[in-house]
Amino acid sequence: MPQAPSIDRISPLSADEAKWTELRKIEWTDQDGKQRVWEAAARKTRKSTGIDAVAIAPILHHPSKPVSTMIILQYRPPVEAVCVEFPAGLIDEGETPEEAAVRELKEETGYEGKVSGISPVLSSQPGMAATNMKVVDCSPTIVSDPGLTTANMQMVTVEVHLGENDEQPEQHLEAGEHIERIIVPLSELYDKLQALSKEKGKILDARLYHWALGLHWSQRLIGKYAAQGYINDIYVAFVAWGYKFGGDALRAQKAK
């Protein structure tokens, strides 16, 4: 059994020693015409696409189980904790965000597929050649800590359709990677994250939490408006959601 990770020492890092990141001095002029200076961290690994990384929101469809997602647990030395997050990774040279998402999802979770249509940076709905997996959305380029770093990414939503007796696939981790997978029904994701956040040595990734919080509040608002009698509006919203993240099952249910 692997031992628990731990921090042995923290010390200053000179620019000559830094392999992956660098500090930048940004001289800029504000809205009042005043010249200012900003310090920022930047990745050295950014490729020609101008996008550093992807995060993947997997939507898992099972014939007899609730629609779910997969989150991962991975120790992150900068925060000295196990981070609860979506699968994610850097984009290689020559890759689109969709292709990077497919590769990273296979490496970290074992699920795989092939991109058959590539979207522009701001478009959505690229197709997948594999019958069990499809990229359904690719976000605009987004940032998560613009006051500190130039790092950016795109979030890619991937649907995975599972068979009744499919076993969880084998991961394809790189040397030094230790990633735990957790499948969570979408309806339980917010509560699961709240519970994990209370466990010692764990911390939540902001992007995953924001995603779960948005889902949680949409469910609460739907329940609130349904209770107030807005049934038709709720039905339309549910059908729209169903066609995006479970349309086949919804249409089959309506056909009965």
C-alpha positions in Angstrom: 0.0 0.0 0.0 1.4 3.4 -1.0 2.5 5.7 1.9 0.8 9.0 2.6 2.5 11.9 0.8 4.1 14.6 2.8 6.1 17.9 2.4 9.7 17.5 3.3 11.0 21.0 2.8 9.9 24.3 1.2 12.5 26.8 0.0 12.8 29.7 -2.4 13.2 28.8 -6.1 15.5 30.8 -8.4 14.5 31.5 -12.0 17.3 29.4 -13.3 16.0 26.3 -11.4 12.4 26.7 -12.4 11.4 24.1 -15.0 7.6 24.6 -15.3 6.8 28.1 -14.1 8.3 31.6 -14.1 7.6 35.0 -12.5 6.8 37.9 -14.7 6.8 41.7 -14.1 3.9 43.2 -15.9 4.0 47.0 -16.5 0.6 48.4 -17.4 -1.5 51.5 -17.5 -4.8 51.6 -15.7 -8.1 53.3 -16.6 -6.9 56.6 -15.0 -3.7 56.7 -17.1 -1.6 55.7 -14.1 1.4 53.4 -14.8 1.4 50.3 -12.5 3.4 47.1 -12.0 2.0 43.6 -11.4 3.7 40.4 -10.5 2.3 37.2 -12.0 3.2 33.5 -12.3 3.2 31.9 -15.7 3.5 28.4 -17.1 6.6 27.7 -19.3 4.7 24.8 -21.0 2.1 26.8 -23.0 1.9 25.6 -26.6 1.1 27.5 -29.8 -2.7 27.2 -29.2 -2.3 29.7 -26.3 -4.3 27.4 -24.0 -2.5 25.7 -21.1 -4.8 22.9 -20.1 -8.2 21.2 -20.0 -10.5 20.0 -17.3 -13.0 17.3 -18.1 -16.5 17.0 -16.7 -17.5 13.4 -17.4 -21.2 12.6 -17.6 -21.7 8.8 -17.1 -24.9 7.2 -18.4 -25.8 3.7 -17.1 -28.8 1.6 -18.1 -30.1 1.1 -14.5 -28.2 3.7 -12.4 -28.6 7.5 -12.0 -26.7 9.8 -14.4 -23.4 10.3 -12.7 -20.0 12.0 -12.9 -16.5 11.0 -12.0 -14.3 13.1 -9.7 -10.7 12.3 -8.7 -8.6 12.7 -5.6 -5.0 13.7 -6.2 -2.3 15.1 -3.8 -1.3 18.6 -4.7 2.0 19.8 -3.0 1.3 23.6 -3.4 -1.8 23.3 -1.1 -0.3 20.4 1.0 -3.6 18.4 0.6 -5.4 15.9 -1.5 -7.4 17.9 -4.0 -10.9 16.8 -5.0 -11.2 17.8 -8.7 -12.3 16.9 -12.2 -9.8 15.0 -14.4 -7.5 17.5 -16.0 -4.2 17.9 -17.8 -1.9 20.0 -19.9 -2.5 20.3 -23.7 0.3 18.9 -25.9 1.6 20.6 -28.9 -0.6 20.0 -31.9 -3.6 18.9 -29.8 -7.0 20.5 -29.7 -8.7 20.9 -26.3 -11.1 18.1 -27.2 -8.2 15.7 -28.1 -6.4 16.5 -24.9 -9.6 15.9 -23.0 -10.0 12.4 -24.6 -6.3 11.6 -23.8 -6.4 12.8 -20.2 -9.7 11.1 -19.5 -8.2 7.8 -20.7 -5.1 8.3 -18.7 -6.7 9.3 -15.4 -10.0 7.3 -15.5 -9.6 4.6 -18.2 -12.5 5.7 -20.3 -11.6 6.3 -24.0 -12.9 7.4 -27.4 -11.8 9.2 -30.5 -12.6 12.8 -31.7 -14.3 12.8 -35.2 -15.1 16.5 -35.3 -13.0 19.3 -33.9 -14.7 22.5 -32.7 -13.2 26.0 -32.8 -12.1 27.4 -29.5 -15.5 28.9 -28.7 -17.8 26.3 -30.3 -19.5 23.3 -28.9 -21.0 19.9 -29.8 -18.0 18.2 -31.6 -18.7 14.6 -32.3 -16.9 11.5 -31.3 -16.2 8.4 -33.4 -16.5 5.9 -30.6 -20.1 4.7 -29.9 -19.8 4.9 -26.1 -18.2 8.3 -25.7 -19.0 11.8 -27.0 -17.6 15.3 -26.4 -20.7 17.4 -26.0 -19.3 20.8 -25.0 -16.1 22.7 -25.0 -16.0 26.0 -23.0 -14.4 29.3 -24.0 -10.9 29.8 -22.6 -11.3 30.4 -18.9 -9.1 31.5 -16.0 -9.4 30.7 -12.3 -6.9 33.0 -10.5 -6.2 36.0 -12.8 -4.8 38.1 -10.0 -1.9 35.7 -9.5 -1.3 33.7 -12.7 -1.6 33.8 -16.5 -2.7 30.2 -16.5 -5.8 29.4 -18.5 -7.8 26.4 -19.6 -10.9 25.1 -21.3 -13.5 22.8 -19.8 -14.7 19.9 -21.9 -17.8 18.0 -21.1 -17.7 14.3 -22.2 -20.6 11.8 -22.2 -19.8 8.2 -21.6 -22.5 5.5 -22.2 -21.9 2.4 -20.2 -23.2 -1.1 -20.6 -25.1 -2.9 -17.8 -22.2 -5.1 -16.8 -19.3 -2.8 -17.7 -16.5 -2.9 -15.2 -14.5 0.2 -14.3 -11.7 0.4 -16.8 -8.0 0.4 -15.9 -6.2 3.7 -15.6 -3.1 4.6 -17.7 -1.3 6.8 -15.2 2.2 8.2 -15.7 5.0 7.6 -13.4 4.5 9.4 -10.1 0.7 9.8 -10.6 -1.5 8.5 -7.9 -5.2 9.2 -8.6 -8.2 7.8 -6.9 -11.5 7.8 -8.8 -15.0 8.3 -7.4 -18.3 8.0 -9.3 -21.0 10.2 -7.9 -24.6 10.6 -9.0 -25.1 14.2 -10.3 -28.0 14.6 -7.8 -25.6 13.8 -4.9 -22.5 15.7 -6.1 -22.9 18.8 -4.0 -23.5 16.9 -0.8 -20.6 14.6 -1.6 -18.2 17.5 -2.0 -19.5 19.0 1.2 -18.7 15.8 3.0 -15.3 15.4 1.4 -14.4 19.0 2.3 -14.8 18.1 6.0 -12.3 15.2 5.8 -8.9 16.0 7.2 -6.2 16.6 4.5 -8.7 17.2 1.6 -9.5 20.4 -0.2 -11.9 21.2 -3.1 -10.9 22.5 -6.5 -12.8 25.7 -7.2 -13.9 24.8 -10.7 -15.4 21.5 -9.6 -17.2 23.2 -6.7 -18.6 26.0 -8.8 -19.9 23.4 -11.3 -21.5 21.4 -8.5 -22.9 24.6 -6.9 -24.5 25.7 -10.1 -26.1 22.2 -10.5 -27.2 22.3 -6.9 -28.9 25.6 -7.2 -30.6 24.8 -10.5 -32.1 21.8 -8.8 -33.3 23.9 -5.8 -34.8 26.5 -8.0 -36.6 24.0 -10.1 -38.0 22.5 -7.0 -39.0 25.9 -5.7 -40.8 27.0 -8.9 -42.4 23.7 -9.3 -43.9 24.0 -5.8 -45.2 27.5 -6.8 -47.1 26.0 -9.7 -44.8 26.8 -12.6 -45.1 23.2 -13.9 -45.0 24.0 -17.6 -41.9 26.1 -17.3 -40.2 23.4 -15.2 -41.2 20.7 -17.7 -39.7 22.7 -20.6 -36.5 23.2 -18.7 -36.3 19.5 -17.7 -36.9 18.4 -21.3 -34.1 20.8 -22.5 -31.7 19.4 -19.8 -32.8 15.8 -20.7 -31.9 16.2 -24.4 -28.4 17.4 -23.5 -27.6 15.0 -20.6 -29.9 12.1 -21.0 -32.1 12.6 -24.0 -32.2 9.0 -25.1 -33.6 7.9 -21.7 -36.1 10.7 -21.5 -37.4 10.1 -25.0 -37.7 6.4 -24.3 -39.7 7.1 -21.1 -42.1 9.5 -23.0 -42.6 6.8 -25.7 -44.0 4.3 -23.2 
